[in-house]
Amino acid sequence: MASFEVIGGNRLKGDIIPQGAKNEALQVLCAVLMTSEPVTISNLPDIVDVNKSIELLRNLGVKVSRTAPDTYTFQADNINLDYLETESFVKLGRSIRGSVMIAGPMLARFGMCKLPKPGGDKIGRRRMDTHFVGLQKLGATFSYDSHDSFFHIEAKQLKGTYMLLDEASVTGTANILMAAVLAEGTTTIYNAACEPYVQQLCRMLNRMGARISGVGSNLLIIEGVEKLSGTEHRLLPDMIEIGSFIGLAGMTGSEITIKNCQISELGLIPETFQRLGIQMEFRGDDIFIPAQDHYEIDTYIDGSILNVSDHTWPGLTPDLLSVALVVATQAKGTALIHQKMFESRLFFVDKLIDMGAQIILCDPHRATVIGQNKQIPLRGIRMTSPDIRAGVALLIAALSADGTSIIDNVEQIDRGYQNIDGRLNTLGAQIRRI
């Protein structure tokens, strides 16, 4: 198990380029299974979850070649279905949540798939019903073996239909969408997720020959086609990493320019951090964060306390609630952080309280943060990263704190952030991997 030793209190300065979007990568990598022709994907981040997904594809028989540090070409012209029966598949499939998104492509192209219950962050209940109910509506038969935690799904011929999703699940929408592309007839998905990740997947599939309309809305219409061809695809910059860097700059009083952000794809992320008091300038597609000694949380028009909450797109992504919470601890003012989607994601606040933050955990979903206006800095402690996003929030807290912090289990951070210690050290941070 690796740890970070972080010496806090340093102001950072310089330019940083965000990595490719992790959540988009996990979707489009699964889409390479839908054609026998080559698919080239660029701007792939070199992180644990993406590398495990590539390993899974390679083990399934996909030909994988790395043509540049961030670019791979995949060709799924000789898939080994027997690999789904191996212990290697069970172990690898259970280690990453993104493995569930091979179900739609495998079902559409090969008529079957089996999956171990996927892994991922321990942030509360993350049910799979939306995925499999949607695939069943397309004509698949589904069963779940509770003894070995395996999902089994088969279909001789998928047929298009109308469906209203019970939740706007991003990965559920992606899975159903990929299956529907090769189904017979027309599929209509209402209450579909419309995050930029899903939009990017739709654009990629359309370039491969799919017929998807309504991209960017919560009503997708898919006219099934017989086969797909190859394509080239480039990932968006990672919006979660961009938001993390904005929060980091505000907490540490740093002057940072985040390059090539594709600001039009960030939704409410910049506005949310502006309401928490962080100043920023948009310079073309770059975001410049000036050094700030203090920042103040906004209030509503009637003067009531700001409520920062997550929501389905175009609302604020839940992946940035942990960072927003940390930022509020050193602001002037008070904020209510409301994490609606996952009931275990705020449990890391006990570590912030140990560092000196003033936080009241109201219940598993809500925390009231009383900002200290940088009058009482956080203090360095030893702590453990419970998941990817809480881990980077704790790293931001440690970089702003007085003294030295140790963050254990940084493998969680590595799952979602590429060489985060090395990249921040080039800006003046003091992070040592031990």
C-alpha positions as CSV (number, residue, x, y, z in Angstrom):
1,M,0.0,0.0,0.0
2,A,1.4,3.4,-1.0
3,S,1.1,6.7,0.9
4,F,1.6,10.4,0.2
5,E,3.7,12.5,2.5
6,V,2.4,16.0,2.0
7,I,4.1,19.2,3.3
8,G,1.4,21.8,3.3
9,G,1.3,25.6,3.2
10,N,3.0,26.1,-0.2
11,R,1.5,28.3,-2.9
12,L,1.6,26.7,-6.3
13,K,2.1,28.5,-9.6
14,G,2.1,27.5,-13.3
15,D,0.2,25.8,-16.0
16,I,-1.4,22.4,-15.8
17,I,-3.1,20.3,-18.6
18,P,-6.0,18.1,-17.5
19,Q,-5.9,14.5,-18.4
20,G,-8.5,12.8,-20.6
21,A,-11.9,12.1,-19.1
22,K,-11.8,8.9,-17.0
23,N,-15.6,8.3,-17.1
24,E,-15.8,8.8,-20.9
25,A,-12.8,6.5,-21.4
26,L,-14.5,3.6,-19.6
27,Q,-17.5,3.9,-21.9
28,V,-15.8,4.3,-25.3
29,L,-13.3,1.5,-24.5
30,C,-16.3,-0.9,-24.2
31,A,-17.6,0.4,-27.5
32,V,-14.6,-1.0,-29.4
33,L,-16.3,-4.5,-28.9
34,M,-19.1,-3.5,-31.3
35,T,-17.1,-3.7,-34.5
36,S,-14.4,-6.0,-36.1
37,E,-12.7,-3.0,-37.6
38,P,-9.9,-0.9,-36.0
39,V,-10.9,1.9,-33.5
40,T,-8.3,4.5,-32.4
41,I,-8.8,6.4,-29.1
42,S,-6.6,9.3,-28.1
43,N,-6.2,11.4,-24.9
44,L,-6.6,8.2,-22.8
45,P,-5.4,8.9,-19.2
46,D,-2.7,6.6,-17.8
47,I,-4.7,5.6,-14.7
48,V,-5.4,2.3,-13.0
49,D,-9.1,2.0,-14.0
50,V,-8.4,2.7,-17.6
51,N,-5.4,0.4,-17.8
52,K,-7.5,-2.4,-16.2
53,S,-10.2,-1.8,-18.8
54,I,-7.6,-2.1,-21.6
55,E,-6.2,-5.3,-20.0
56,L,-9.8,-6.7,-19.9
57,L,-10.2,-6.0,-23.6
58,R,-6.8,-7.6,-24.4
59,N,-7.7,-10.7,-22.4
60,L,-11.0,-11.0,-24.4
61,G,-9.0,-11.2,-27.6
62,V,-9.0,-7.6,-28.7
63,K,-5.8,-6.7,-30.6
64,V,-4.4,-3.7,-28.7
65,S,-1.5,-1.5,-30.0
66,R,-0.2,1.7,-28.3
67,T,0.7,4.2,-31.0
68,A,1.5,7.1,-28.6
69,P,1.6,7.7,-24.9
70,D,-2.1,8.6,-24.8
71,T,-3.3,6.8,-28.0
72,Y,-4.3,3.2,-28.6
73,T,-5.8,1.3,-31.5
74,F,-8.2,-1.6,-30.8
75,Q,-9.5,-4.3,-33.1
76,A,-12.1,-6.8,-31.8
77,D,-12.1,-9.2,-34.8
78,N,-11.5,-12.4,-32.8
79,I,-13.2,-12.3,-29.4
80,N,-12.6,-15.2,-27.1
81,L,-15.9,-15.8,-25.3
82,D,-14.4,-18.6,-23.3
83,Y,-12.5,-16.0,-21.3
84,L,-15.8,-15.1,-19.6
85,E,-15.5,-18.4,-17.8
86,T,-12.1,-17.9,-16.3
87,E,-11.0,-16.9,-12.8
88,S,-8.9,-14.1,-14.4
89,F,-12.1,-12.5,-15.8
90,V,-13.8,-12.8,-12.4
91,K,-10.9,-11.1,-10.6
92,L,-10.4,-8.3,-13.2
93,G,-14.1,-7.7,-13.7
94,R,-14.8,-7.3,-10.0
95,S,-11.9,-4.8,-9.6
96,I,-13.5,-2.1,-11.8
97,R,-17.0,-0.8,-12.0
98,G,-16.6,0.0,-15.7
99,S,-16.6,-3.7,-16.6
100,V,-20.4,-3.7,-16.5
101,M,-20.4,-1.7,-19.7
102,I,-19.2,-4.7,-21.8
103,A,-22.7,-6.2,-21.3
104,G,-24.5,-4.1,-24.0
105,P,-21.8,-4.5,-26.7
106,M,-21.3,-8.2,-26.1
107,L,-25.0,-8.8,-26.0
108,A,-25.6,-6.9,-29.3
109,R,-22.7,-8.5,-31.2
110,F,-22.4,-12.0,-29.7
111,G,-25.8,-12.6,-28.2
112,M,-24.6,-13.2,-24.6
113,C,-22.5,-11.9,-21.8
114,K,-21.8,-12.9,-18.2
115,L,-20.4,-10.6,-15.6
116,P,-19.2,-10.7,-12.0
117,K,-20.7,-8.1,-9.7
118,P,-18.5,-5.1,-10.5
119,G,-16.3,-3.2,-8.1
120,G,-15.5,0.5,-7.8
121,D,-15.7,3.0,-5.0
122,K,-17.4,2.1,-1.7
123,I,-19.7,5.2,-1.6
124,G,-23.0,3.6,-0.9
125,R,-25.6,1.5,-2.8
126,R,-25.0,1.4,-6.6
127,R,-27.7,-0.8,-8.0
128,M,-27.5,-2.3,-11.5
129,D,-31.3,-2.6,-12.1
130,T,-31.4,0.1,-14.8
131,H,-28.8,-1.6,-16.9
132,F,-30.5,-5.0,-16.9
133,V,-34.1,-4.0,-17.0
134,G,-33.3,-1.9,-20.1
135,L,-31.6,-4.8,-21.8
136,Q,-34.5,-7.0,-20.9
137,K,-36.9,-4.6,-22.6
138,L,-34.8,-5.0,-25.8
139,G,-35.5,-8.7,-25.6
140,A,-32.7,-10.2,-23.5
141,T,-33.2,-12.8,-20.8
142,F,-31.4,-12.1,-17.5
143,S,-30.6,-14.0,-14.4
144,Y,-28.5,-13.3,-11.3
145,D,-26.7,-16.0,-9.3
146,S,-26.5,-14.8,-5.7
147,H,-24.1,-17.6,-4.7
148,D,-21.3,-16.4,-7.0
149,S,-22.6,-12.9,-7.6
150,F,-22.7,-13.4,-11.4
151,F,-25.0,-11.8,-13.9
152,H,-26.0,-13.9,-16.9
153,I,-27.7,-12.3,-20.0
154,E,-28.6,-13.7,-23.4
155,A,-30.5,-12.7,-26.5
156,K,-30.8,-14.3,-29.9
157,Q,-32.2,-11.1,-31.5
158,L,-32.6,-7.7,-29.8
159,K,-35.6,-5.6,-30.9
160,G,-36.1,-1.9,-30.5
161,T,-38.7,-0.6,-28.1
162,Y,-39.7,2.4,-26.1
163,M,-38.5,2.6,-22.5
164,L,-38.6,5.1,-19.7
165,L,-35.6,4.6,-17.4
166,D,-36.3,4.6,-13.7
167,E,-33.1,6.7,-13.1
168,A,-30.9,8.7,-15.5
169,S,-28.0,6.4,-14.9
170,V,-24.9,7.4,-17.0
171,T,-23.5,3.9,-17.3
172,G,-27.0,2.3,-17.6
173,T,-27.8,4.7,-20.5
174,A,-24.4,3.8,-22.2
175,N,-25.0,0.1,-21.8
176,I,-28.6,0.2,-23.2
177,L,-27.6,2.6,-25.9
178,M,-24.8,0.4,-27.2
179,A,-27.1,-2.7,-27.3
180,A,-29.9,-0.7,-29.1
181,V,-27.5,0.4,-31.8
182,L,-27.4,-3.1,-33.3
183,A,-31.0,-4.0,-32.4
184,E,-33.7,-4.5,-35.0
185,G,-36.0,-1.5,-35.4
186,T,-36.2,1.7,-33.4
187,T,-35.4,2.2,-29.7
188,T,-36.5,5.2,-27.7
189,I,-34.9,5.9,-24.4
190,Y,-36.6,8.5,-22.2
191,N,-35.0,9.9,-19.1
192,A,-31.6,9.0,-20.6
193,A,-28.5,10.5,-19.0
194,C,-27.2,13.3,-21.1
195,E,-23.8,14.0,-19.6
196,P,-21.0,15.0,-22.0
197,Y,-19.6,11.5,-21.6
198,V,-22.8,10.0,-23.1
199,Q,-22.8,12.7,-25.8
200,Q,-19.3,11.7,-26.7
201,L,-20.2,8.0,-26.9
202,C,-23.1,8.9,-29.1
203,R,-21.0,10.9,-31.5
204,M,-18.4,8.1,-31.6
205,L,-21.1,5.5,-32.4
206,N,-22.6,7.7,-35.1
207,R,-19.2,8.1,-36.8
208,M,-19.1,4.2,-36.7
209,G,-22.4,4.1,-38.6
210,A,-25.0,4.2,-35.8
211,R,-28.2,6.3,-36.2
212,I,-28.7,8.1,-32.9
213,S,-30.7,11.3,-32.6
214,G,-31.5,13.5,-29.6
215,V,-27.8,13.6,-28.6
216,G,-27.4,16.0,-25.6
217,S,-31.1,15.6,-24.5
218,N,-32.8,13.1,-22.2
219,L,-34.7,11.6,-25.1
220,L,-32.5,9.4,-27.4
221,I,-33.9,7.7,-30.5
222,I,-31.8,4.9,-32.0
223,E,-32.5,3.3,-35.4
224,G,-30.8,-0.1,-35.4
225,V,-28.2,-0.9,-38.0
226,E,-26.7,-4.3,-39.0
227,K,-23.0,-3.5,-38.3
228,L,-20.6,-0.8,-37.3
229,S,-17.3,0.3,-38.8
230,G,-14.1,1.6,-37.2
231,T,-13.4,5.2,-36.3
232,E,-11.1,7.6,-34.5
233,H,-12.1,9.3,-31.2
234,R,-10.5,11.8,-28.9
235,L,-11.6,12.1,-25.2
236,L,-12.7,15.3,-23.6
237,P,-10.5,16.8,-20.9
238,D,-11.6,15.4,-17.5
239,M,-14.1,17.8,-15.9
240,I,-13.6,16.3,-12.5
241,E,-9.9,17.0,-12.6
242,I,-10.5,20.5,-13.8
243,G,-12.9,21.1,-10.9
244,S,-10.3,19.6,-8.5
245,F,-7.6,22.0,-9.8
246,I,-9.9,25.0,-9.4
247,G,-10.6,24.0,-5.8
248,L,-6.9,23.3,-5.1
249,A,-6.0,26.8,-6.4
250,G,-8.5,28.5,-4.1
251,M,-7.6,26.5,-1.0
252,T,-3.9,27.0,-1.4
253,G,-4.0,30.7,-2.6
254,S,-2.2,29.6,-5.8
255,E,-2.0,31.1,-9.2
256,I,-2.8,28.3,-11.7
257,T,-3.8,28.2,-15.4
258,I,-5.7,25.1,-16.4
259,K,-5.1,24.6,-20.1
260,N,-7.4,23.4,-22.8
261,C,-10.5,22.9,-20.6
262,Q,-13.2,22.9,-23.3
263,I,-15.2,25.2,-21.1
264,S,-18.4,24.8,-23.0
265,E,-18.5,21.1,-21.8
266,L,-18.1,22.0,-18.0
267,G,-21.7,22.9,-17.2
268,L,-22.2,24.4,-13.8
269,I,-18.7,23.5,-12.5
270,P,-17.1,26.9,-12.9
271,E,-20.2,28.7,-11.6
272,T,-20.3,26.5,-8.5
273,F,-16.7,27.3,-7.5
274,Q,-17.3,31.0,-8.3
275,R,-20.3,30.9,-5.8
276,L,-17.9,29.4,-3.2
277,G,-15.8,32.6,-3.8
278,I,-13.0,31.4,-6.1
279,Q,-12.2,34.0,-8.8
280,M,-11.4,32.8,-12.3
281,E,-10.9,34.2,-15.8
282,F,-11.7,32.4,-19.0
283,R,-8.9,33.0,-21.5
284,G,-10.0,31.3,-24.7
285,D,-10.3,27.6,-23.5
286,D,-8.0,28.1,-20.5
287,I,-9.1,28.9,-17.0
288,F,-6.8,31.2,-15.0
289,I,-7.2,31.2,-11.2
290,P,-5.5,34.2,-9.6
291,A,-3.9,33.9,-6.2
292,Q,-6.4,34.8,-3.5
293,D,-5.7,35.4,0.2
294,H,-9.4,35.0,1.0
295,Y,-12.6,34.0,-0.7
296,E,-16.2,34.4,0.4
297,I,-19.2,32.0,-0.1
298,D,-22.1,33.6,-1.9
299,T,-25.6,33.6,-0.4
300,Y,-29.0,33.4,-2.1
301,I,-30.8,36.7,-3.0
302,D,-32.7,36.7,0.4
303,G,-29.4,36.2,2.3
304,S,-30.0,32.5,3.1
305,I,-27.2,30.0,3.3
306,L,-25.9,28.6,0.0
307,N,-26.8,25.0,-0.7
308,V,-24.4,23.1,-3.0
309,S,-25.9,19.9,-4.2
310,D,-25.5,17.3,-7.0
311,H,-27.9,16.5,-9.7
312,T,-28.2,14.7,-13.0
313,W,-26.7,16.7,-15.9
314,P,-26.8,19.6,-16.5
315,G,-26.7,19.8,-12.7
316,L,-23.5,19.6,-10.8
317,T,-21.7,16.2,-11.0
318,P,-21.7,14.3,-7.6
319,D,-18.0,13.6,-8.2
320,L,-17.1,17.2,-7.2
321,L,-19.1,17.5,-4.0
322,S,-16.1,16.3,-1.9
323,V,-13.9,19.0,-3.4
324,A,-16.6,21.7,-2.9
325,L,-16.9,20.6,0.7
326,V,-13.1,21.0,1.3
327,V,-13.0,24.4,-0.4
328,A,-15.8,25.7,1.9
329,T,-13.8,24.8,5.1
330,Q,-11.5,27.8,4.5
331,A,-13.9,30.2,2.9
332,K,-15.6,33.1,4.7
333,G,-19.2,32.1,5.3
334,T,-21.3,28.9,5.6
335,A,-22.5,26.4,3.1
336,L,-24.7,23.3,3.2
337,I,-23.3,20.4,1.1
338,H,-26.0,18.0,0.0
339,Q,-24.8,14.8,-1.6
340,K,-28.1,13.3,-2.9
341,M,-26.9,10.3,-4.8
342,F,-24.6,8.3,-2.5
343,E,-25.1,7.8,1.2
344,S,-21.5,7.0,2.1
345,R,-19.7,9.7,0.2
346,L,-19.6,12.3,3.0
347,F,-18.1,10.0,5.7
348,F,-14.6,11.3,5.0
349,V,-15.5,14.5,6.8
350,D,-14.3,13.0,10.1
351,K,-10.8,13.4,8.8
352,L,-11.3,17.0,8.0
353,I,-12.7,17.6,11.5
354,D,-9.6,16.0,12.9
355,M,-7.6,18.6,10.8
356,G,-9.5,21.4,12.5
357,A,-12.4,22.0,10.0
358,Q,-15.8,23.1,11.4
359,I,-18.2,20.7,9.9
360,I,-21.5,19.3,11.2
361,L,-22.5,16.0,9.5
362,C,-26.3,16.4,9.6
363,D,-27.0,12.9,8.2
364,P,-25.3,10.6,5.6
365,H,-26.3,13.0,2.8
366,R,-25.8,16.5,4.3
367,A,-23.0,18.4,5.9
368,T,-23.0,22.0,7.1
369,V,-19.6,23.7,6.7
370,I,-18.7,26.8,8.7
371,G,-15.8,28.4,6.8
372,Q,-12.9,29.7,8.8
373,N,-11.8,32.4,6.3
374,K,-8.2,31.0,6.4
375,Q,-7.9,32.5,10.0
376,I,-7.4,29.0,11.5
377,P,-5.6,26.8,8.9
378,L,-6.1,23.1,8.8
379,R,-3.3,21.0,10.5
380,G,-1.5,18.1,9.0
381,I,-2.6,14.6,10.2
382,R,-2.4,10.9,9.1
383,M,-5.5,9.8,7.2
384,T,-6.7,7.2,4.7
385,S,-8.2,7.8,1.3
386,P,-11.6,6.0,1.2
387,D,-12.4,6.6,-2.5
388,I,-11.1,8.4,-5.6
389,R,-12.9,11.8,-5.1
390,A,-12.6,11.9,-1.3
391,G,-8.9,11.0,-1.7
392,V,-8.2,14.0,-3.9
393,A,-10.2,16.2,-1.6
394,L,-8.0,15.1,1.3
395,L,-5.0,15.8,-0.8
396,I,-6.2,19.3,-1.4
397,A,-6.8,19.7,2.3
398,A,-3.3,18.5,3.1
399,L,-1.7,20.8,0.6
400,S,-3.4,23.8,2.3
401,A,-2.7,22.6,5.9
402,D,0.1,23.6,8.3
403,G,2.6,20.9,8.8
404,T,3.0,17.4,7.3
405,S,0.1,15.0,6.4
406,I,0.3,11.3,5.5
407,I,-2.4,10.0,3.2
408,D,-2.6,6.2,3.1
409,N,-4.2,4.0,0.4
410,V,-3.4,6.5,-2.4
411,E,-4.0,3.6,-4.9
412,Q,-7.6,4.9,-4.7
413,I,-6.4,8.3,-6.0
414,D,-4.3,6.6,-8.7
415,R,-7.5,5.0,-10.0
416,G,-8.7,8.4,-11.3
417,Y,-5.8,10.9,-11.4
418,Q,-2.7,10.4,-13.6
419,N,0.6,11.0,-11.9
420,I,-1.1,13.6,-9.6
421,D,1.9,13.9,-7.3
422,G,4.4,14.5,-10.1
423,R,2.2,17.0,-11.9
424,L,1.5,19.0,-8.8
425,N,5.1,18.9,-7.7
426,T,6.1,20.7,-10.9
427,L,3.8,23.6,-9.7
428,G,5.6,23.8,-6.4
429,A,3.8,21.2,-4.2
430,Q,5.7,19.0,-1.9
431,I,4.3,15.5,-2.2
432,R,6.4,12.4,-1.7
433,R,5.2,8.9,-2.5
434,I,6.2,6.5,0.2
